[in-house]
Amino acid sequence: MFGSTSAPQRWRGAAAVLAAAALVGGAAGAAQAAPAGDPVKNVSYLGHTFSVPESWPVVDLTADPTACVRLDRHAVYLGTPGSEQNCPAGLIGRTETLLVEPFEAAATAAGTSVSVMDHEVVATASGIRATGTYDTDQALVRRILAGAKLPTAAPKADGKKAQAPSAKAQGAPSAGETFAQAPAALAAGNTAASDLTNHIGQGFDACAAPDNAAMDAWLSSPYRAVGIYIGGSKRACRQDNLNAAWVQRQANNGWRFLPIYVGVQAAGINWAEGDGWAAAEDAANQAVSLGIGPGAVLYYDMESYDVAAYSAKVQPFLSAWTARLHERGYNSAVYSSSATGIADLVANQSSGYAMPDALFTANWNGKADTNDPKIPANLWNNHQRAHQYKGNVEETWGGRKINIDQDYLDVQLQARVPGRSLVGVYRPTTQQFALADANGNLLGSAVFGSPGDTPLTGDWNGDTKDTLGVYRSSNSTFYLTNDQSSVAIARTFGMRGDIPVVGDWDGNGTDTIGVFRPSDSAFYLSNNNSTVAYRVEMGMGGDLPIVGDWNGDGKTTVGIYRPSTQTFVMSDSSTAGQVDHLVTFGDWWDTPIVGDWDGDGTDQVGVYRPSDSGFYGAAKDSGALVYSVKFGSAGDAPVVGRW
């Protein structure tokens, strides 16, 4: 049902505009309310009335399901966006827009939320969801939503907010604590994440991801790679088709991907290092949510810019983008104009900045190859280039027409090995985790758990970052968090007397739980945090369990530490306790630890010495010391991970 539009009115005064914005948390610092006196019109839809600028067109998506929901020009869109939107290729940027659509949600979802990274404000109520985007005028969007009598408070959060449940919570997990499955780290069965973004041959990119039927029809085309816009404040088209299931389906059909992130552009960079880091962090998170895990290559879309005016901002920005992606286990790439952004990278490739692993050059010369006059033959020459060789082209394959940019890829990048492990401590007296950076300085701290808990760290959702957890022996329950605060997973596993272990037993990029049972010297390991996948006997009475990826194959396997002889014994097998590695290291009073001390992709053993709060790491299959740092205080327990 199409909404009604009333005659134009006038904006209320500036004080009223700011008051309306304050209802949902106040205007952002850079936001500017619309000047008083600007004419407006009322648009009514689904029982709510939205006062919008008179100049904004109103688009009925029910009447025209192929209409492109463009976020780069002012408009009001009413209805559910169609799956076959006819969007021009090459759009970029966001401005103030409004989409109002029917939506059924749980009562806890009602409210208004803001994504600063996406420049998006979403207000939800019974039967309706209104999504406003903005460039600089967040206050305008907030005023429109608040004036429509939509809930202004933030949606209620699911689950626990502060810490793992107290020891009193002995029963079945509550609704907020039940087992929460994160998106799969790999999109297509056994397809490695790096292979999802590796391709030699033709590809295309479209502003909005085509629907499944169009992708199937285009299997008759010469293209086998597709550019997808995964996030960013300058992403100009909605991505209603794009989700993890879509990626998995296309990957299974043979498609490969150019995941493109369109964030702040050269003139809008404020804090180059911080903005670049934040963009990479958001891009990695978006990729994980789509099932594109570490090892893949992610592209930053930096449109053409004035090199003389902005190079000093762009280069440290892109360097921070690359450095953070590498920390998250992703390869880095940059898309830009051959004449400006690409030439600027080439000119600075020896200037000390972290350089991208691949270049995606825009040079519309009509040639389907990766030769570029601005890139010397000796740079980015090992399958590290893509070329957008023609733009804004309409093509029809299998009866489906799409407006595209044409690309040619020669990209074959290896999966990156994440950096070396970092350390931290858990203080049992206060249930406080304190995590250190690479230099042993305090990086951050959080309180999680209850007295008597055993501290844990692991990558519970496949985003390449380790977060906190605890094991409560009183009820044999693991409590794990993805945000250092709220419980994402609560699972009872094992029995009294077991010792908790966590690891990536099947090599899928996500850590899951297990236990070591001293009574039978056996490990019980689960791939789904529920059932036992492997039982491995190893060791004898008095041994302590250790786990790690001893051979760099991506799978965590078992081992034991024998305090009486300070000996570590490790196996590369998930099914048998065979001895593949043996190291003597440390003293009898030390606590055994495991970490990748040199960042080579394999775990090595080490010890934590309570007497001096020292972490000491051994070389691979050797008792030689290769790592040492002091962190924490007397009485602390050690933790190791990648924060």
C-alpha positions in Angstrom: 0.0 0.0 0.0 1.5 3.3 -1.1 1.8 6.1 1.5 0.0 9.4 1.3 1.8 12.8 0.8 0.4 16.0 2.3 1.0 19.6 1.2 4.4 21.2 1.9 4.9 22.7 5.4 7.9 24.4 7.0 10.7 23.1 9.2 10.4 24.0 12.8 13.0 26.3 14.3 16.5 25.1 15.1 15.8 24.7 18.8 13.0 22.3 18.0 15.1 20.3 15.6 17.9 19.9 18.2 15.3 18.9 20.8 13.9 16.2 18.5 17.5 14.9 17.8 18.2 14.8 21.6 15.4 12.3 22.0 17.6 9.7 20.4 20.9 10.6 21.9 21.7 14.1 20.6 23.1 15.1 17.2 26.6 14.0 16.2 29.2 16.6 16.5 29.5 17.3 12.7 25.8 17.0 12.0 23.9 20.1 10.9 20.2 20.4 11.3 18.3 21.6 8.2 18.0 25.4 8.2 14.8 26.8 9.6 12.4 27.7 6.8 13.1 24.8 4.5 9.8 23.6 3.0 8.8 20.0 4.0 6.0 17.6 3.1 4.4 14.9 5.1 4.6 11.3 3.9 2.3 8.8 5.7 2.9 5.1 5.5 2.0 2.2 7.8 0.4 4.4 10.4 3.4 6.8 10.7 3.9 10.3 9.2 7.4 11.4 8.1 8.1 15.1 7.6 10.8 15.2 4.9 12.2 17.9 2.6 9.8 18.9 -0.1 12.4 18.3 -2.8 12.8 14.6 -2.0 11.0 12.3 -4.5 8.9 9.5 -3.1 9.4 6.1 -4.7 6.8 3.3 -4.4 8.8 0.1 -4.4 5.6 -2.0 -4.6 4.6 -0.3 -7.8 8.2 -0.5 -9.2 10.0 -3.5 -7.6 13.0 -2.9 -10.0 13.6 0.6 -8.7 17.1 1.0 -7.3 17.2 2.1 -3.7 20.0 4.6 -4.2 21.7 6.0 -1.1 23.7 8.7 -3.0 20.7 11.0 -3.7 17.9 12.3 -1.5 14.7 10.3 -1.7 12.0 8.5 0.3 11.5 4.8 -0.6 8.3 3.1 0.6 7.9 -0.7 0.6 10.2 -3.7 0.5 13.2 -3.3 -1.8 13.0 -5.7 -4.8 15.5 -8.5 -5.4 16.0 -7.3 -9.1 16.9 -3.7 -8.6 18.1 -1.9 -11.7 21.1 0.0 -10.3 23.7 1.9 -12.3 27.2 0.5 -11.8 29.9 2.7 -10.2 27.7 4.7 -7.8 29.5 5.9 -4.7 28.7 8.0 -1.6 25.8 8.3 0.8 23.5 11.2 1.5 20.3 11.7 3.5 17.7 9.2 2.4 14.8 7.3 4.0 13.5 3.8 3.4 10.3 2.7 5.2 9.2 -0.9 4.9 6.9 -3.4 6.6 8.8 -5.4 9.3 7.9 -7.8 12.0 10.3 -8.0 14.9 10.4 -9.2 18.5 9.5 -6.6 21.1 13.1 -6.4 22.1 14.0 -5.1 18.7 11.9 -1.9 18.9 14.0 1.2 19.2 16.5 3.3 17.3 20.1 2.3 16.7 22.9 4.1 14.9 25.9 2.7 12.9 28.5 5.4 12.6 30.6 3.2 10.2 27.7 2.8 7.9 26.2 6.3 8.3 22.9 4.7 9.0 20.1 5.2 11.6 17.5 2.4 12.0 14.2 2.8 13.9 12.0 -0.2 14.4 8.5 -0.6 15.9 5.7 -3.0 15.6 5.1 -3.7 11.8 7.6 -1.1 10.6 11.3 -0.4 10.1 12.6 2.9 8.9 16.2 3.2 7.8 17.8 6.6 7.3 21.2 7.2 5.8 23.2 10.3 6.0 26.4 12.1 4.8 26.9 14.9 7.2 23.4 15.6 8.5 22.7 12.8 10.9 20.5 15.3 12.9 18.1 15.6 10.0 17.6 11.9 9.7 17.1 11.5 13.5 14.6 14.4 13.5 12.5 12.7 10.7 12.4 9.4 12.6 11.7 11.0 15.9 8.9 13.1 14.4 7.3 10.0 13.0 6.7 8.8 16.6 9.0 5.8 16.3 10.7 4.5 19.5 13.8 6.6 20.2 15.5 4.5 22.8 18.1 1.9 21.8 16.7 -1.6 21.3 16.8 -3.9 24.4 19.8 -6.2 24.4 19.6 -9.9 24.4 21.5 -12.0 26.9 23.5 -10.9 29.9 25.3 -7.6 29.8 27.8 -7.4 32.5 29.6 -10.8 33.1 29.2 -14.5 33.0 26.4 -15.7 35.2 27.2 -16.1 38.9 27.7 -19.4 40.5 24.1 -19.4 41.6 23.0 -19.9 38.0 23.0 -23.7 38.0 20.1 -24.6 35.8 19.6 -24.7 32.1 21.0 -21.6 30.2 18.5 -18.8 29.8 17.4 -17.6 26.4 20.1 -15.0 26.3 22.8 -17.6 27.1 21.9 -20.4 24.8 24.4 -21.6 22.2 24.8 -18.9 19.6 26.2 -19.9 16.3 28.4 -17.4 14.5 28.5 -17.2 10.7 30.7 -19.9 9.2 34.2 -18.7 8.7 34.3 -20.3 5.2 31.6 -19.7 2.7 31.7 -22.8 0.7 32.2 -26.1 2.4 35.9 -27.0 2.0 36.8 -24.0 -0.1 39.6 -22.1 1.5 38.9 -18.5 2.2 41.9 -17.4 0.1 40.5 -19.4 -2.9 37.2 -17.5 -2.6 39.0 -14.3 -3.7 41.6 -15.8 -6.0 40.8 -15.8 -9.7 42.4 -15.4 -13.1 40.0 -14.2 -15.8 37.1 -11.9 -16.3 34.8 -10.5 -13.7 32.3 -7.8 -13.1 31.1 -5.6 -10.3 27.6 -4.2 -9.9 26.3 -1.6 -7.4 23.9 -4.1 -5.8 24.6 -7.8 -5.5 22.3 -9.6 -8.1 19.8 -12.1 -6.9 20.3 -15.8 -7.2 18.4 -16.2 -10.5 20.5 -13.5 -12.1 23.8 -15.1 -10.9 22.6 -18.4 -12.2 21.7 -16.9 -15.6 25.1 -15.3 -15.8 26.8 -18.6 -15.6 26.4 -18.5 -19.4 28.7 -15.4 -19.4 32.5 -15.3 -19.7 32.6 -13.9 -16.1 33.4 -16.0 -13.1 34.2 -13.3 -10.5 31.8 -10.8 -9.0 32.6 -7.6 -7.0 30.4 -7.3 -3.9 30.2 -4.2 -1.8 30.4 -5.5 1.8 30.3 -2.2 3.8 31.4 1.3 4.4 29.9 4.8 4.8 30.1 5.5 1.1 28.3 2.4 -0.2 25.7 3.8 -2.5 23.3 0.8 -3.0 21.5 -1.4 -0.6 22.6 -5.0 -0.5 19.3 -6.8 0.1 20.5 -10.0 -1.6 23.9 -10.1 0.0 24.3 -12.4 3.0 26.3 -15.5 4.0 23.8 -17.9 2.3 24.1 -15.9 -1.0 27.9 -16.0 -0.8 27.9 -19.8 -0.1 25.5 -20.5 -3.0 27.5 -18.5 -5.5 30.8 -20.0 -4.3 29.4 -23.5 -4.7 28.4 -22.6 -8.3 32.0 -21.6 -9.1 31.9 -17.8 -8.6 34.8 -16.0 -6.9 34.6 -12.6 -5.2 36.1 -9.1 -5.0 34.9 -8.0 -1.5 34.9 -4.2 -1.7 34.7 -1.8 1.2 33.7 1.8 0.4 34.5 4.0 3.4 35.7 7.5 3.9 37.3 9.2 0.9 40.5 11.3 0.7 39.0 14.6 1.6 37.1 13.2 4.6 40.0 11.6 6.4 40.5 13.1 9.8 42.8 10.8 11.8 44.6 8.8 9.1 45.9 5.9 11.2 42.7 5.6 13.3 40.3 5.9 10.4 42.3 3.3 8.4 42.4 0.9 11.4 38.6 1.3 12.0 37.8 0.7 8.3 39.8 -2.5 8.2 38.3 -3.7 11.5 34.8 -3.1 10.2 35.6 -4.6 6.8 36.9 -7.8 8.5 33.8 -8.0 10.7 31.6 -7.6 7.6 33.5 -10.3 5.7 33.2 -12.7 8.6 29.4 -12.1 8.7 29.3 -13.0 5.0 31.3 -16.2 5.6 34.4 -14.8 4.0 37.1 -15.7 6.5 40.7 -14.9 7.1 42.9 -15.6 4.2 40.7 -13.8 1.7 41.6 -10.4 0.2 39.5 -7.4 1.0 39.6 -4.3 -1.3 39.4 -0.6 -0.2 37.7 1.6 -2.7 39.6 4.9 -2.6 38.2 6.9 -5.5 40.3 9.4 -7.5 41.7 12.3 -5.5 44.1 15.2 -5.7 47.4 13.6 -4.9 49.1 16.9 -4.1 46.4 17.8 -1.6 45.7 14.5 0.0 48.5 12.0 -0.4 49.8 12.8 3.1 46.5 11.6 4.5 45.7 8.8 2.1 49.0 6.9 2.4 49.0 6.5 6.2 45.3 5.7 6.0 45.8 2.9 3.6 48.9 1.7 5.5 46.8 1.4 8.6 44.1 -0.4 6.6 46.7 -2.9 5.4 48.3 -3.4 8.8 45.1 -4.1 10.6 43.8 -6.5 7.9 47.1 -8.4 8.2 46.6 -8.6 12.0 43.1 -10.0 11.3 44.6 -12.6 8.9 43.3 -11.0 5.7 45.1 -9.9 2.6 44.8 -6.2 1.7 44.0 -4.6 -1.7 43.3 -1.1 -2.9 41.0 0.0 -5.7 41.7 3.4 -7.2 42.2 5.4 -10.4 45.3 4.4 -12.3 46.3 8.1 -12.7 45.9 9.1 -9.1 45.5 6.6 -6.3 47.5 3.8 -7.9 50.2 6.1 -9.1 50.4 7.5 -5.6 50.9 4.0 -4.1 53.6 3.3 -6.6 55.4 6.5 -5.8 55.3 5.7 -2.0 56.1 2.0 -2.2 59.5 2.6 -0.6 58.4 5.2 1.9 57.9 2.9 4.9 54.2 2.6 4.6 52.6 -0.9 4.7 51.7 -1.6 1.1 48.6 -3.5 -0.1 49.1 -7.1 -1.3 47.2 -6.4 -4.5 46.1 -3.5 -6.6 42.8 -3.0 -8.4 43.3 -0.3 -11.0 40.5 1.7 -12.7 41.7 2.4 -16.2 38.9 2.2 -18.8 41.0 1.4 -21.8 38.9 -1.5 -22.9 41.7 -4.1 -22.5 41.0 -7.2 -20.5 44.4 -7.6 -19.0 46.4 -6.3 -15.9 48.9 -4.2 -17.7 48.9 -0.6 -16.4 51.2 2.3 -17.4 51.4 3.5 -13.9 52.6 0.2 -12.3 56.2 -0.8 -13.1 56.6 -4.4 -14.3 58.6 -5.3 -11.2 55.9 -4.3 -8.7 52.8 -6.2 -7.8 53.7 -8.7 -10.5 53.1 -12.1 -8.8 49.4 -12.5 -9.4 48.6 -9.3 -7.5 46.6 -7.2 -9.9 43.0 -6.6 -11.0 41.9 -4.2 -13.7 38.5 -2.4 -14.2 38.8 -1.9 -17.9 35.3 -0.6 -18.8 32.5 1.0 -16.9 28.7 1.5 -16.9 28.0 -1.3 -19.4 24.7 -3.1 -19.8 24.9 -6.7 -20.6 22.3 -9.5 -20.9 23.2 -13.2 -20.2 20.6 -15.9 -19.8 17.8 -13.4 -20.2 18.9 -11.2 -17.3 20.3 -7.7 -17.8 22.7 -6.1 -15.3 24.5 -2.8 -15.4 28.1 -3.6 -14.7 31.7 -2.5 -14.6 34.0 -5.0 -16.5 37.0 -6.4 -14.7 39.9 -8.6 -15.4 41.7 -10.4 -12.4 45.0 -12.0 -12.0 44.9 -12.6 -8.2 46.4 -15.6 -6.6 47.3 -14.7 -3.0 48.2 -17.1 -0.2 46.4 -17.1 3.1 48.2 -14.9 5.6 49.5 -16.2 8.9 48.3 -14.1 11.8 50.9 -12.4 14.0 52.5 -13.8 17.1 50.5 -14.5 20.2 50.0 -11.9 22.9 49.7 -12.5 26.7 47.5 -11.5 29.6 46.5 -12.4 33.1 43.4 -13.3 35.0 43.1 -12.1 38.6 41.0 -14.6 40.5 40.3 -12.2 43.4 38.4 -9.7 41.1 37.6 -11.9 38.1 39.5 -9.3 36.0 41.2 -10.1 32.7 44.1 -7.8 31.8 45.5 -8.1 28.3 48.9 -6.9 27.1 50.1 -5.6 23.7 53.2 -6.8 21.9 55.4 -4.8 24.2 53.9 -6.0 27.4 51.9 -2.8 28.0 48.3 -2.9 29.2 46.0 -3.0 26.2 42.7 -3.4 28.0 40.9 -5.1 30.8 37.5 -6.6 31.5 35.7 -8.3 34.3 34.1 -11.7 33.4 33.2 -14.7 35.5 32.7 -15.6 39.1 35.0 -16.7 42.0 36.5 -20.1 41.4 36.2 -20.0 37.5 39.0 -21.1 35.3 40.0 -18.4 32.7 39.9 -19.2 28.9 40.6 -17.3 25.7 39.6 -18.3 22.1 38.2 -17.2 18.8 34.6 -18.3 19.4 33.1 -16.7 16.3 35.8 -17.1 13.6 36.6 -13.4 13.4 40.4 -14.0 14.0 40.3 -12.2 17.4 40.5 -14.1 20.7 38.0 -13.1 23.4 37.4 -14.2 26.9 35.7 -17.1 28.6 35.5 -19.1 31.8 34.9 -22.7 32.8 32.9 -23.2 36.0 33.8 -26.5 37.5 30.8 -26.5 39.9 28.4 -27.0 37.0 30.9 -28.2 34.3 29.8 -25.2 32.1 31.8 -23.0 29.7 30.7 -19.3 29.5 32.2 -17.6 26.4 32.0 -14.0 25.2 32.5 -12.4 21.8 32.6 -8.8 23.1 34.5 -9.2 26.4 31.2 -8.6 28.3 28.0 -10.5 27.4 27.7 -14.3 27.3 27.5 -15.5 23.7 27.8 -19.2 24.4 27.0 -21.2 27.6 27.5 -24.9 27.3 27.7 -27.7 29.9 30.3 -30.3 28.8 32.2 -32.9 30.7 32.0 -33.9 34.4 33.4 -32.9 37.8 37.2 -33.1 37.9 37.7 -32.4 34.2 40.2 -29.7 33.1 38.9 -27.4 30.3 40.7 -27.0 27.0 39.7 -25.0 23.9 41.0 -25.2 20.3 40.2 -25.4 16.6 40.0 -29.1 16.4 38.6 -29.3 12.8 40.5 -26.4 11.3 37.4 -24.4 10.4 38.7 -21.1 11.9 36.6 -21.2 15.1 37.6 -22.5 18.5 35.4 -24.9 20.4 35.5 -26.6 23.7 36.8 -29.8 25.2 38.0 -31.3 28.5 40.9 -33.4 29.7 39.8 -36.1 32.2 42.7 -37.0 34.6 40.9 -40.2 35.7 41.5 -41.8 32.4 44.2 -39.5 30.9 41.9 -38.7 27.9 40.9 -35.7 26.0 37.2 -35.3 25.0 37.0 -32.7 22.2 33.9 -31.2 20.5 33.5 -29.5 17.1 30.0 -28.1 17.9 30.3 -27.3 21.6 27.9 -30.1 22.3 28.9 -33.7 21.3 32.3 -35.4 21.5 34.0 -35.6 18.1 37.4 -37.0 19.3 38.5 -39.0 22.3 42.3 -39.1 22.6 44.2 -40.8 25.4 47.6 -39.3 26.3 49.8 -39.1 29.3 49.6 -40.5 32.8 48.7 -39.5 36.3 49.9 -36.1 37.3 50.2 -34.8 33.7 48.6 -31.5 32.8 46.9 -30.9 29.4 48.1 -28.6 26.7 46.8 -28.0 23.2 48.1 -26.2 20.1 48.7 -26.2 16.4 52.1 -27.9 16.5 52.6 -28.4 12.8 50.9 -25.3 11.3 48.1 -27.2 9.5 45.4 -25.0 11.1 44.1 -27.7 13.4 44.6 -27.8 17.2 45.8 -31.1 18.6 46.7 -32.3 22.0 49.7 -32.7 24.3 50.7 -33.0 28.0 53.1 -31.3 30.3 54.8 -33.5 32.9 55.8 -31.2 35.9 58.1 -33.8 37.4 60.5 -33.5 34.5 59.4 -30.2 33.0 58.7 -32.1 29.7 56.2 -31.2 27.0 54.9 -34.0 24.9 52.8 -33.1 21.8 50.9 -35.0 19.1 49.9 -33.9 15.6 46.9 -36.3 15.6 43.3 -35.6 16.6 42.6 -39.3 17.0 45.7 -40.9 18.6 48.1 -39.8 21.3 51.2 -40.5 19.3 54.3 -38.5 20.2 55.4 -36.1 17.5 57.2 -33.4 19.5 59.1 -33.5 22.8 60.6 -30.4 24.5 62.0 -29.9 28.0 61.6 -26.3 29.2 61.2 -24.4 32.4 61.2 -25.3 36.1 58.9 -27.5 38.2 57.1 -24.5 39.8 56.2 -23.0 36.4 52.8 -23.0 34.8 52.7 -24.4 31.2 51.5 -22.1 28.4 51.3 -22.4 24.6 51.6 -19.6 22.0 52.9 -18.7 18.6 55.8 -16.8 19.9 57.4 -15.9 16.6 54.4 -15.5 14.4 55.3 -18.4 12.0 51.8 -20.0 12.2 52.8 -22.8 14.5 52.4 -23.0 18.3 55.3 -23.5 20.6 55.4 -24.3 24.3 56.3 -22.0 27.1 55.9 -21.3 30.8 54.5 -18.6 33.1 56.7 -18.1 36.2 54.5 -16.8 39.1 57.6 -15.7 41.1 58.4 -12.9 38.6 55.2 -12.7 36.5 57.3 -13.7 33.5 56.1 -15.3 30.3 58.8 -17.4 28.6 58.4 -19.0 25.2 60.5 -21.8 23.7 61.6 -22.2 20.1 59.8 -24.8 18.0 60.8 -28.3 19.1 63.6 -26.8 21.2 64.3 -25.6 24.7 65.9 -22.4 23.4 64.3 -19.2 24.8 62.8 -17.0 22.0 60.2 -14.9 23.9 60.0 -13.3 27.2 57.9 -10.5 28.7 56.7 -9.7 32.3 53.1 -8.8 32.9 50.8 -9.0 35.9 51.1 -9.5 39.6 51.5 -12.2 42.2 48.5 -14.5 42.3 47.5 -13.9 38.6 46.8 -16.8 36.2 48.3 -16.6 32.6 46.2 -16.3 29.4 47.5 -16.3 25.8 45.8 -15.2 22.6 45.6 -12.8 19.7 43.6 -9.7 20.8 
